[in-house]
Protein backbone atom coordinates (compact mmCIF):
# COMPACT_ATOMS: atom_id res chain seq x y z
CA UNK A 1 0.00 0.00 0.00
CA UNK A 2 1.27 3.47 -0.89
CA UNK A 3 1.18 6.30 1.65
CA UNK A 4 1.63 10.04 1.33
CA UNK A 5 4.49 9.91 3.83
CA UNK A 6 7.21 7.34 4.45
CA UNK A 7 8.17 5.82 7.80
CA UNK A 8 11.17 4.13 9.31
CA UNK A 9 12.07 2.33 12.52
CA UNK A 10 14.59 4.39 14.47
CA UNK A 11 14.62 2.63 17.83
CA UNK A 12 14.11 -0.70 19.57
CA UNK A 13 13.97 -1.50 23.27
CA UNK A 14 13.28 -4.19 25.85
CA UNK A 15 11.78 -4.50 29.30
CA UNK A 16 12.34 -7.81 31.09
CA UNK A 17 11.55 -9.31 34.50
CA UNK A 18 14.62 -10.08 36.58
CA UNK A 19 13.67 -13.67 37.49
CA UNK A 20 14.86 -16.46 35.19
CA UNK A 21 12.99 -19.79 35.38
CA UNK A 22 14.81 -22.71 33.79
CA UNK A 23 13.47 -26.04 32.61
CA UNK A 24 15.12 -27.60 35.64
CA UNK A 25 13.04 -25.30 37.84
CA UNK A 26 9.90 -26.54 36.08
CA UNK A 27 10.89 -30.13 36.72
CA UNK A 28 10.10 -29.41 40.38
CA UNK A 29 6.57 -28.21 39.54
CA UNK A 30 5.23 -30.58 36.89
CA UNK A 31 5.95 -33.96 35.34
CA UNK A 32 8.43 -32.81 32.73
CA UNK A 33 12.15 -32.65 32.00
CA UNK A 34 14.65 -30.29 30.43
CA UNK A 35 15.13 -32.73 27.54
CA UNK A 36 11.36 -33.11 26.96
CA UNK A 37 10.85 -29.34 26.84
CA UNK A 38 13.85 -28.55 24.63
CA UNK A 39 13.06 -31.35 22.18
CA UNK A 40 9.48 -30.17 21.65
CA UNK A 41 9.87 -26.40 21.93
CA UNK A 42 13.52 -25.33 21.82
CA UNK A 43 13.02 -23.48 25.11
CA UNK A 44 15.63 -23.69 27.89
CA UNK A 45 14.52 -20.81 30.11
CA UNK A 46 12.14 -17.89 30.35
CA UNK A 47 11.66 -14.67 32.34
CA UNK A 48 8.78 -14.66 34.83
CA UNK A 49 7.41 -11.50 36.44
CA UNK A 50 7.38 -11.24 40.22
CA UNK A 51 4.22 -10.35 42.13
CA UNK A 52 5.45 -6.74 42.24
CA UNK A 53 6.11 -6.45 38.49
CA UNK A 54 3.29 -5.36 36.18
CA UNK A 55 2.60 -5.16 32.46
CA UNK A 56 2.83 -1.36 32.55
CA UNK A 57 6.21 -1.46 34.32
CA UNK A 58 7.71 -3.75 31.69
CA UNK A 59 6.20 -1.62 28.91
CA UNK A 60 7.61 1.57 30.43
CA UNK A 61 11.09 0.00 30.69
CA UNK A 62 10.96 -1.07 27.03
CA UNK A 63 9.70 2.36 25.98
CA UNK A 64 12.52 4.18 27.77
CA UNK A 65 15.08 1.80 26.26
CA UNK A 66 13.73 2.42 22.74
CA UNK A 67 13.63 6.19 23.28
CA UNK A 68 17.27 6.13 24.42
CA UNK A 69 18.22 4.01 21.39
CA UNK A 70 16.55 6.50 19.04
CA UNK A 71 18.03 9.49 20.87
CA UNK A 72 14.79 11.47 20.74
CA UNK A 73 12.99 13.75 23.17
CA UNK A 74 9.83 12.00 24.49
CA UNK A 75 7.89 15.13 23.57
CA UNK A 76 8.47 14.24 19.92
CA UNK A 77 6.25 11.17 20.36
CA UNK A 78 2.72 11.88 19.13
CA UNK A 79 1.22 8.39 19.36
CA UNK A 80 1.59 5.50 21.81
CA UNK A 81 0.14 2.13 20.81
CA UNK A 82 0.46 -0.82 23.19
CA UNK A 83 -0.34 -4.35 22.02
CA UNK A 84 -1.21 -6.51 25.03
CA UNK A 85 -3.63 -9.22 26.12
CA UNK A 86 -2.70 -8.83 29.79
CA UNK A 87 -3.12 -5.16 30.83
CA UNK A 88 -2.84 -4.02 34.44
CA UNK A 89 -6.48 -2.96 34.41
CA UNK A 90 -9.47 -2.82 32.07
CA UNK A 91 -8.77 0.90 32.16
CA UNK A 92 -6.84 3.15 32.17
CA UNK A 93 -5.06 1.68 29.18
CA UNK A 94 -1.49 0.52 29.48
CA UNK A 95 -0.65 3.02 26.72
CA UNK A 96 -1.88 5.93 28.85
CA UNK A 97 0.26 4.73 31.75
CA UNK A 98 3.29 4.55 29.45
CA UNK A 99 2.54 7.97 27.96
CA UNK A 100 2.59 9.58 31.41
CA UNK A 101 5.65 7.70 32.64
CA UNK A 102 7.92 8.52 29.69
CA UNK A 103 6.80 12.14 29.41
CA UNK A 104 5.21 11.94 25.96
CA UNK A 105 2.84 14.77 26.89
CA UNK A 106 1.59 15.44 23.35
CA UNK A 107 0.80 11.84 22.47
CA UNK A 108 -2.50 10.12 21.83
CA UNK A 109 -2.51 6.69 23.48
CA UNK A 110 -4.48 3.47 23.24
CA UNK A 111 -4.16 -0.31 23.63
CA UNK A 112 -4.76 -3.00 21.00
CA UNK A 113 -5.56 -6.69 21.52
CA UNK A 114 -4.60 -9.13 18.79
CA UNK A 115 -2.85 -11.66 21.05
CA UNK A 116 0.60 -12.71 19.83
CA UNK A 117 0.12 -10.93 16.49
CA UNK A 118 -0.53 -7.68 18.35
CA UNK A 119 2.83 -6.04 17.67
CA UNK A 120 2.41 -6.50 13.90
CA UNK A 121 -1.12 -5.06 14.06
CA UNK A 122 0.16 -2.14 16.16
CA UNK A 123 2.99 -1.38 13.73
CA UNK A 124 0.56 -1.41 10.81
CA UNK A 125 -1.82 0.96 12.62
CA UNK A 126 1.02 3.32 13.55
CA UNK A 127 2.19 3.30 9.93
CA UNK A 128 -1.30 4.34 8.83
CA UNK A 129 -1.23 7.36 11.15
CA UNK A 130 2.26 8.36 10.01
CA UNK A 131 1.59 7.64 6.35
CA UNK A 132 -1.49 9.86 6.38
CA UNK A 133 0.46 12.72 7.95
CA UNK A 134 -1.60 12.67 11.17
CA UNK A 135 1.44 11.97 13.36
CA UNK A 136 5.18 12.07 12.81
CA UNK A 137 6.49 9.86 15.60
CA UNK A 138 4.99 6.78 17.24
CA UNK A 139 5.98 4.54 20.12
CA UNK A 140 4.77 0.97 19.54
CA UNK A 141 5.02 -1.63 22.31
CA UNK A 142 4.24 -5.33 22.60
CA UNK A 143 3.97 -6.55 26.19
CA UNK A 144 2.47 -9.47 28.06
CA UNK A 145 2.62 -11.19 31.44
CA UNK A 146 1.04 -14.54 30.67
CA UNK A 147 2.47 -16.19 33.78
CA UNK A 148 -0.47 -14.72 35.73
CA UNK A 149 -2.88 -16.77 33.59
CA UNK A 150 -1.14 -20.14 33.36
CA UNK A 151 -2.08 -23.39 35.05
CA UNK A 152 1.29 -24.30 36.54
CA UNK A 153 0.15 -27.91 36.87
CA UNK A 154 -0.37 -28.22 33.08
CA UNK A 155 2.92 -29.17 31.47
CA UNK A 156 1.53 -28.59 27.97
CA UNK A 157 1.13 -24.84 28.50
CA UNK A 158 3.16 -23.66 31.52
CA UNK A 159 6.45 -24.62 29.88
CA UNK A 160 5.85 -22.39 26.87
CA UNK A 161 5.36 -18.86 28.10
CA UNK A 162 7.58 -16.11 29.43
CA UNK A 163 6.96 -12.47 30.33
CA UNK A 164 8.42 -9.35 28.75
CA UNK A 165 8.04 -6.18 26.70
CA UNK A 166 9.54 -4.99 23.43
CA UNK A 167 9.24 -1.55 21.85
CA UNK A 168 9.78 0.21 18.53
CA UNK A 169 10.02 3.90 17.64
CA UNK A 170 8.49 4.66 14.23
CA UNK A 171 9.21 8.06 12.66
CA UNK A 172 8.03 9.85 9.52
CA UNK A 173 10.64 10.09 6.77
CA UNK A 174 9.69 11.42 3.35
CA UNK A 175 13.11 10.65 1.86
CA UNK A 176 13.17 6.96 2.71
CA UNK A 177 10.23 4.66 3.45
CA UNK A 178 11.49 1.62 5.35
CA UNK A 179 8.10 0.16 6.30
CA UNK A 180 7.89 -1.66 3.00
CA UNK A 181 4.75 -3.78 3.24
CA UNK A 182 2.16 -5.22 5.64
CA UNK A 183 -0.49 -7.94 5.74
CA UNK A 184 -3.10 -8.51 8.46
CA UNK A 185 -5.69 -11.27 8.78
CA UNK A 186 -8.02 -12.92 11.30
CA UNK A 187 -10.33 -15.92 11.57
CA UNK A 188 -12.65 -15.62 14.54
CA UNK A 189 -14.08 -19.10 13.97
CA UNK A 190 -10.85 -20.48 15.46
CA UNK A 191 -10.99 -18.38 18.61
CA UNK A 192 -11.71 -21.40 20.82
CA UNK A 193 -8.38 -23.00 19.88
CA UNK A 194 -6.36 -20.58 22.02
CA UNK A 195 -8.07 -18.50 24.67
CA UNK A 196 -8.11 -17.34 28.29
CA UNK A 197 -11.63 -17.53 29.77
CA UNK A 198 -10.87 -14.94 32.42
CA UNK A 199 -11.69 -11.26 32.85
CA UNK A 200 -14.43 -9.58 30.83
CA UNK A 201 -18.14 -8.92 30.59
CA UNK A 202 -18.72 -12.63 29.94
CA UNK A 203 -17.72 -13.16 33.59
CA UNK A 204 -19.88 -10.63 35.45
CA UNK A 205 -20.19 -10.08 39.17
CA UNK A 206 -23.64 -10.94 40.52
CA UNK A 207 -25.11 -8.37 42.88
CA UNK A 208 -23.18 -6.19 45.30
CA UNK A 209 -20.76 -8.84 46.57
CA UNK A 210 -18.55 -10.44 43.90
CA UNK A 211 -19.05 -14.20 43.68
CA UNK A 212 -16.33 -16.78 44.13
CA UNK A 213 -13.86 -16.50 41.27
CA UNK A 214 -14.63 -18.93 38.44
CA UNK A 215 -12.21 -17.53 35.92
CA UNK A 216 -9.90 -19.95 34.15
CA UNK A 217 -6.40 -20.25 32.81
CA UNK A 218 -4.97 -20.21 29.30
CA UNK A 219 -6.32 -23.06 27.19
CA UNK A 220 -4.76 -24.21 23.92
CA UNK A 221 -5.28 -26.92 21.34
CA UNK A 222 -1.61 -27.39 20.59
CA UNK A 223 -1.98 -29.59 17.51
CA UNK A 224 -4.50 -27.27 15.85
CA UNK A 225 -2.41 -24.18 16.61
CA UNK A 226 0.67 -25.85 15.13
CA UNK A 227 -1.17 -26.67 11.91
CA UNK A 228 -2.57 -23.14 11.74
CA UNK A 229 0.81 -21.48 12.36
CA UNK A 230 2.90 -23.41 9.84
CA UNK A 231 0.45 -22.34 7.12
CA UNK A 232 -0.26 -18.81 8.37
CA UNK A 233 3.38 -17.73 8.61
CA UNK A 234 4.30 -18.47 4.96
CA UNK A 235 1.02 -16.95 3.76
CA UNK A 236 1.62 -13.72 5.68
CA UNK A 237 5.27 -13.36 4.65
CA UNK A 238 4.53 -13.95 0.97
CA UNK A 239 1.60 -11.50 1.01
CA UNK A 240 3.58 -8.81 2.84
CA UNK A 241 6.49 -9.26 0.42
CA UNK A 242 4.06 -8.86 -2.47
CA UNK A 243 2.76 -5.65 -0.89
CA UNK A 244 6.36 -4.47 -0.58
CA UNK A 245 7.11 -5.30 -4.19
CA UNK A 246 9.86 -7.79 -3.35
CA UNK A 247 10.26 -11.56 -3.39
CA UNK A 248 10.72 -13.81 -0.38
CA UNK A 249 14.28 -14.39 -1.58
CA UNK A 250 14.97 -10.68 -1.00
CA UNK A 251 14.32 -11.01 2.74
CA UNK A 252 17.54 -11.16 4.76
CA UNK A 253 16.00 -12.26 8.05
CA UNK A 254 12.78 -13.88 9.23
CA UNK A 255 11.74 -12.62 12.68
CA UNK A 256 8.75 -14.74 13.64
CA UNK A 257 6.62 -14.85 16.74
CA UNK A 258 8.62 -16.98 19.16
CA UNK A 259 6.01 -19.64 19.92
CA UNK A 260 8.32 -22.64 19.71
CA UNK A 261 11.24 -23.70 17.54
CA UNK A 262 9.36 -26.51 15.76
CA UNK A 263 6.84 -24.04 14.34
CA UNK A 264 9.56 -21.56 13.40
CA UNK A 265 11.67 -24.14 11.54
CA UNK A 266 8.69 -25.69 9.76
CA UNK A 267 7.40 -22.31 8.58
CA UNK A 268 10.87 -21.23 7.43
CA UNK A 269 11.29 -24.43 5.43
CA UNK A 270 7.99 -23.80 3.64
CA UNK A 271 9.33 -20.36 2.71
CA UNK A 272 12.58 -21.86 1.44
CA UNK A 273 14.57 -20.05 4.13
CA UNK A 274 17.63 -21.68 5.68
CA UNK A 275 18.51 -21.50 9.40
CA UNK A 276 20.94 -18.63 8.73
CA UNK A 277 17.94 -16.39 8.01
CA UNK A 278 16.01 -17.20 11.18
CA UNK A 279 16.13 -14.78 14.11
CA UNK A 280 15.15 -16.49 17.34
CA UNK A 281 15.68 -16.12 21.07
CA UNK A 282 12.95 -18.58 22.07
CA UNK A 283 15.53 -20.68 23.91
CA UNK A 284 16.15 -17.81 26.37
CA UNK A 285 12.75 -16.10 26.49
CA UNK A 286 10.09 -18.66 25.67
CA UNK A 287 6.85 -17.38 24.17
CA UNK A 288 6.51 -13.75 25.28
CA UNK A 289 3.39 -13.25 23.15
CA UNK A 290 3.06 -9.69 21.77
CA UNK A 291 6.59 -8.90 22.98
CA UNK A 292 8.32 -11.78 21.21
CA UNK A 293 9.05 -10.19 17.83
CA UNK A 294 10.59 -6.92 19.10
CA UNK A 295 12.51 -8.82 21.81
CA UNK A 296 13.98 -11.18 19.20
CA UNK A 297 14.91 -8.25 16.97
CA UNK A 298 16.36 -6.32 19.92
CA UNK A 299 18.58 -9.26 20.89
CA UNK A 300 19.75 -9.82 17.29
CA UNK A 301 20.67 -6.14 16.89
CA UNK A 302 22.62 -6.17 20.15
CA UNK A 303 24.56 -9.24 18.94
CA UNK A 304 25.28 -7.62 15.56
CA UNK A 305 23.31 -10.35 13.78
CA UNK A 306 21.05 -7.75 12.16
CA UNK A 307 23.09 -4.98 10.59
CA UNK A 308 22.36 -1.75 8.76
CA UNK A 309 20.43 -2.29 5.54
CA UNK A 310 18.92 -5.65 6.49
CA UNK A 311 15.45 -6.42 5.12
CA UNK A 312 13.43 -8.21 7.79
CA UNK A 313 10.10 -10.04 7.73
CA UNK A 314 8.31 -9.62 11.06
CA UNK A 315 5.55 -12.23 11.23
CA UNK A 316 3.09 -13.07 13.99
CA UNK A 317 0.28 -15.50 14.71
CA UNK A 318 -1.89 -16.10 17.73
CA UNK A 319 -5.24 -16.14 19.46
CA UNK A 320 -8.23 -14.78 17.64
CA UNK A 321 -7.13 -16.41 15.45
CA UNK A 322 -4.91 -13.64 14.07
CA UNK A 323 -1.86 -13.52 11.83
CA UNK A 324 0.10 -10.93 9.90
CA UNK A 325 3.47 -9.70 8.72
CA UNK A 326 5.42 -6.49 8.17
CA UNK A 327 8.43 -6.12 5.88
CA UNK A 328 10.86 -3.55 7.23
CA UNK A 329 14.32 -2.33 6.31
CA UNK A 330 16.54 -1.75 9.32
CA UNK A 331 19.02 1.13 9.06
CA UNK A 332 18.85 2.65 12.54
CA UNK A 333 21.92 3.21 14.70
CA UNK A 334 21.94 3.10 18.49
CA UNK A 335 22.36 6.76 19.37
CA UNK A 336 23.81 5.86 22.79
CA UNK A 337 26.71 4.10 21.11
CA UNK A 338 27.14 6.95 18.63
CA UNK A 339 27.32 9.46 21.47
CA UNK A 340 29.75 7.23 23.39
CA UNK A 341 31.98 6.87 20.31
CA UNK A 342 31.98 10.65 19.84
CA UNK A 343 32.99 11.23 23.46
CA UNK A 344 35.78 8.70 23.10
CA UNK A 345 37.00 10.40 19.90
CA UNK A 346 36.95 13.84 21.55
CA UNK A 347 39.01 12.54 24.46
CA UNK A 348 41.58 11.09 22.08
CA UNK A 349 41.80 14.41 20.18
CA UNK A 350 42.23 16.35 23.44
CA UNK A 351 44.89 13.92 24.63
CA UNK A 352 46.83 14.25 21.38
CA UNK A 353 46.76 18.06 21.65
CA UNK A 354 48.14 17.96 25.15
C-alpha positions in Angstrom: 0.0 0.0 0.0 1.3 3.5 -0.9 1.2 6.3 1.6 1.6 10.0 1.3 4.5 9.9 3.8 7.2 7.3 4.5 8.2 5.8 7.8 11.2 4.1 9.3 12.1 2.3 12.5 14.6 4.4 14.5 14.6 2.6 17.8 14.1 -0.7 19.6 14.0 -1.5 23.3 13.3 -4.2 25.8 11.8 -4.5 29.3 12.3 -7.8 31.1 11.5 -9.3 34.5 14.6 -10.1 36.6 13.7 -13.7 37.5 14.9 -16.5 35.2 13.0 -19.8 35.4 14.8 -22.7 33.8 13.5 -26.0 32.6 15.1 -27.6 35.6 13.0 -25.3 37.8 9.9 -26.5 36.1 10.9 -30.1 36.7 10.1 -29.4 40.4 6.6 -28.2 39.5 5.2 -30.6 36.9 6.0 -34.0 35.3 8.4 -32.8 32.7 12.1 -32.7 32.0 14.7 -30.3 30.4 15.1 -32.7 27.5 11.4 -33.1 27.0 10.8 -29.3 26.8 13.8 -28.6 24.6 13.1 -31.4 22.2 9.5 -30.2 21.7 9.9 -26.4 21.9 13.5 -25.3 21.8 13.0 -23.5 25.1 15.6 -23.7 27.9 14.5 -20.8 30.1 12.1 -17.9 30.3 11.7 -14.7 32.3 8.8 -14.7 34.8 7.4 -11.5 36.4 7.4 -11.2 40.2 4.2 -10.3 42.1 5.5 -6.7 42.2 6.1 -6.5 38.5 3.3 -5.4 36.2 2.6 -5.2 32.5 2.8 -1.4 32.6 6.2 -1.5 34.3 7.7 -3.7 31.7 6.2 -1.6 28.9 7.6 1.6 30.4 11.1 0.0 30.7 11.0 -1.1 27.0 9.7 2.4 26.0 12.5 4.2 27.8 15.1 1.8 26.3 13.7 2.4 22.7 13.6 6.2 23.3 17.3 6.1 24.4 18.2 4.0 21.4 16.6 6.5 19.0 18.0 9.5 20.9 14.8 11.5 20.7 13.0 13.7 23.2 9.8 12.0 24.5 7.9 15.1 23.6 8.5 14.2 19.9 6.2 11.2 20.4 2.7 11.9 19.1 1.2 8.4 19.4 1.6 5.5 21.8 0.1 2.1 20.8 0.5 -0.8 23.2 -0.3 -4.3 22.0 -1.2 -6.5 25.0 -3.6 -9.2 26.1 -2.7 -8.8 29.8 -3.1 -5.2 30.8 -2.8 -4.0 34.4 -6.5 -3.0 34.4 -9.5 -2.8 32.1 -8.8 0.9 32.2 -6.8 3.1 32.2 -5.1 1.7 29.2 -1.5 0.5 29.5 -0.7 3.0 26.7 -1.9 5.9 28.8 0.3 4.7 31.7 3.3 4.5 29.5 2.5 8.0 28.0 2.6 9.6 31.4 5.7 7.7 32.6 7.9 8.5 29.7 6.8 12.1 29.4 5.2 11.9 26.0 2.8 14.8 26.9 1.6 15.4 23.3 0.8 11.8 22.5 -2.5 10.1 21.8 -2.5 6.7 23.5 -4.5 3.5 23.2 -4.2 -0.3 23.6 -4.8 -3.0 21.0 -5.6 -6.7 21.5 -4.6 -9.1 18.8 -2.8 -11.7 21.0 0.6 -12.7 19.8 0.1 -10.9 16.5 -0.5 -7.7 18.4 2.8 -6.0 17.7 2.4 -6.5 13.9 -1.1 -5.1 14.1 0.2 -2.1 16.2 3.0 -1.4 13.7 0.6 -1.4 10.8 -1.8 1.0 12.6 1.0 3.3 13.6 2.2 3.3 9.9 -1.3 4.3 8.8 -1.2 7.4 11.1 2.3 8.4 10.0 1.6 7.6 6.4 -1.5 9.9 6.4 0.5 12.7 8.0 -1.6 12.7 11.2 1.4 12.0 13.4 5.2 12.1 12.8 6.5 9.9 15.6 5.0 6.8 17.2 6.0 4.5 20.1 4.8 1.0 19.5 5.0 -1.6 22.3 4.2 -5.3 22.6 4.0 -6.5 26.2 2.5 -9.5 28.1 2.6 -11.2 31.4 1.0 -14.5 30.7 2.5 -16.2 33.8 -0.5 -14.7 35.7 -2.9 -16.8 33.6 -1.1 -20.1 33.4 -2.1 -23.4 35.1 1.3 -24.3 36.5 0.2 -27.9 36.9 -0.4 -28.2 33.1 2.9 -29.2 31.5 1.5 -28.6 28.0 1.1 -24.8 28.5 3.2 -23.7 31.5 6.5 -24.6 29.9 5.9 -22.4 26.9 5.4 -18.9 28.1 7.6 -16.1 29.4 7.0 -12.5 30.3 8.4 -9.3 28.8 8.0 -6.2 26.7 9.5 -5.0 23.4 9.2 -1.6 21.8 9.8 0.2 18.5 10.0 3.9 17.6 8.5 4.7 14.2 9.2 8.1 12.7 8.0 9.8 9.5 10.6 10.1 6.8 9.7 11.4 3.3 13.1 10.7 1.9 13.2 7.0 2.7 10.2 4.7 3.5 11.5 1.6 5.3 8.1 0.2 6.3 7.9 -1.7 3.0 4.7 -3.8 3.2 2.2 -5.2 5.6 -0.5 -7.9 5.7 -3.1 -8.5 8.5 -5.7 -11.3 8.8 -8.0 -12.9 11.3 -10.3 -15.9 11.6 -12.7 -15.6 14.5 -14.1 -19.1 14.0 -10.9 -20.5 15.5 -11.0 -18.4 18.6 -11.7 -21.4 20.8 -8.4 -23.0 19.9 -6.4 -20.6 22.0 -8.1 -18.5 24.7 -8.1 -17.3 28.3 -11.6 -17.5 29.8 -10.9 -14.9 32.4 -11.7 -11.3 32.9 -14.4 -9.6 30.8 -18.1 -8.9 30.6 -18.7 -12.6 29.9 -17.7 -13.2 33.6 -19.9 -10.6 35.5 -20.2 -10.1 39.2 -23.6 -10.9 40.5 -25.1 -8.4 42.9 -23.2 -6.2 45.3 -20.8 -8.8 46.6 -18.5 -10.4 43.9 -19.1 -14.2 43.7 -16.3 -16.8 44.1 -13.9 -16.5 41.3 -14.6 -18.9 38.4 -12.2 -17.5 35.9 -9.9 -19.9 34.1 -6.4 -20.3 32.8 -5.0 -20.2 29.3 -6.3 -23.1 27.2 -4.8 -24.2 23.9 -5.3 -26.9 21.3 -1.6 -27.4 20.6 -2.0 -29.6 17.5 -4.5 -27.3 15.9 -2.4 -24.2 16.6 0.7 -25.8 15.1 -1.2 -26.7 11.9 -2.6 -23.1 11.7 0.8 -21.5 12.4 2.9 -23.4 9.8 0.4 -22.3 7.1 -0.3 -18.8 8.4 3.4 -17.7 8.6 4.3 -18.5 5.0 1.0 -16.9 3.8 1.6 -13.7 5.7 5.3 -13.4 4.6 4.5 -14.0 1.0 1.6 -11.5 1.0 3.6 -8.8 2.8 6.5 -9.3 0.4 4.1 -8.9 -2.5 2.8 -5.7 -0.9 6.4 -4.5 -0.6 7.1 -5.3 -4.2 9.9 -7.8 -3.4 10.3 -11.6 -3.4 10.7 -13.8 -0.4 14.3 -14.4 -1.6 15.0 -10.7 -1.0 14.3 -11.0 2.7 17.5 -11.2 4.8 16.0 -12.3 8.0 12.8 -13.9 9.2 11.7 -12.6 12.7 8.7 -14.7 13.6 6.6 -14.8 16.7 8.6 -17.0 19.2 6.0 -19.6 19.9 8.3 -22.6 19.7 11.2 -23.7 17.5 9.4 -26.5 15.8 6.8 -24.0 14.3 9.6 -21.6 13.4 11.7 -24.1 11.5 8.7 -25.7 9.8 7.4 -22.3 8.6 10.9 -21.2 7.4 11.3 -24.4 5.4 8.0 -23.8 3.6 9.3 -20.4 2.7 12.6 -21.9 1.4 14.6 -20.1 4.1 17.6 -21.7 5.7 18.5 -21.5 9.4 20.9 -18.6 8.7 17.9 -16.4 8.0 16.0 -17.2 11.2 16.1 -14.8 14.1 15.1 -16.5 17.3 15.7 -16.1 21.1 12.9 -18.6 22.1 15.5 -20.7 23.9 16.1 -17.8 26.4 12.8 -16.1 26.5 10.1 -18.7 25.7 6.8 -17.4 24.2 6.5 -13.8 25.3 3.4 -13.2 23.1 3.1 -9.7 21.8 6.6 -8.9 23.0 8.3 -11.8 21.2 9.1 -10.2 17.8 10.6 -6.9 19.1 12.5 -8.8 21.8 14.0 -11.2 19.2 14.9 -8.2 17.0 16.4 -6.3 19.9 18.6 -9.3 20.9 19.8 -9.8 17.3 20.7 -6.1 16.9 22.6 -6.2 20.2 24.6 -9.2 18.9 25.3 -7.6 15.6 23.3 -10.3 13.8 21.0 -7.8 12.2 23.1 -5.0 10.6 22.4 -1.8 8.8 20.4 -2.3 5.5 18.9 -5.7 6.5 15.5 -6.4 5.1 13.4 -8.2 7.8 10.1 -10.0 7.7 8.3 -9.6 11.1 5.5 -12.2 11.2 3.1 -13.1 14.0 0.3 -15.5 14.7 -1.9 -16.1 17.7 -5.2 -16.1 19.5 -8.2 -14.8 17.6 -7.1 -16.4 15.4 -4.9 -13.6 14.1 -1.9 -13.5 11.8 0.1 -10.9 9.9 3.5 -9.7 8.7 5.4 -6.5 8.2 8.4 -6.1 5.9 10.9 -3.5 7.2 14.3 -2.3 6.3 16.5 -1.7 9.3 19.0 1.1 9.1 18.9 2.7 12.5 21.9 3.2 14.7 21.9 3.1 18.5 22.4 6.8 19.4 23.8 5.9 22.8 26.7 4.1 21.1 27.1 7.0 18.6 27.3 9.5 21.5 29.7 7.2 23.4 32.0 6.9 20.3 32.0 10.6 19.8 33.0 11.2 23.5 35.8 8.7 23.1 37.0 10.4 19.9 36.9 13.8 21.5 39.0 12.5 24.5 41.6 11.1 22.1 41.8 14.4 20.2 42.2 16.3 23.4 44.9 13.9 24.6 46.8 14.2 21.4 46.8 18.1 21.6 48.1 18.0 25.1 
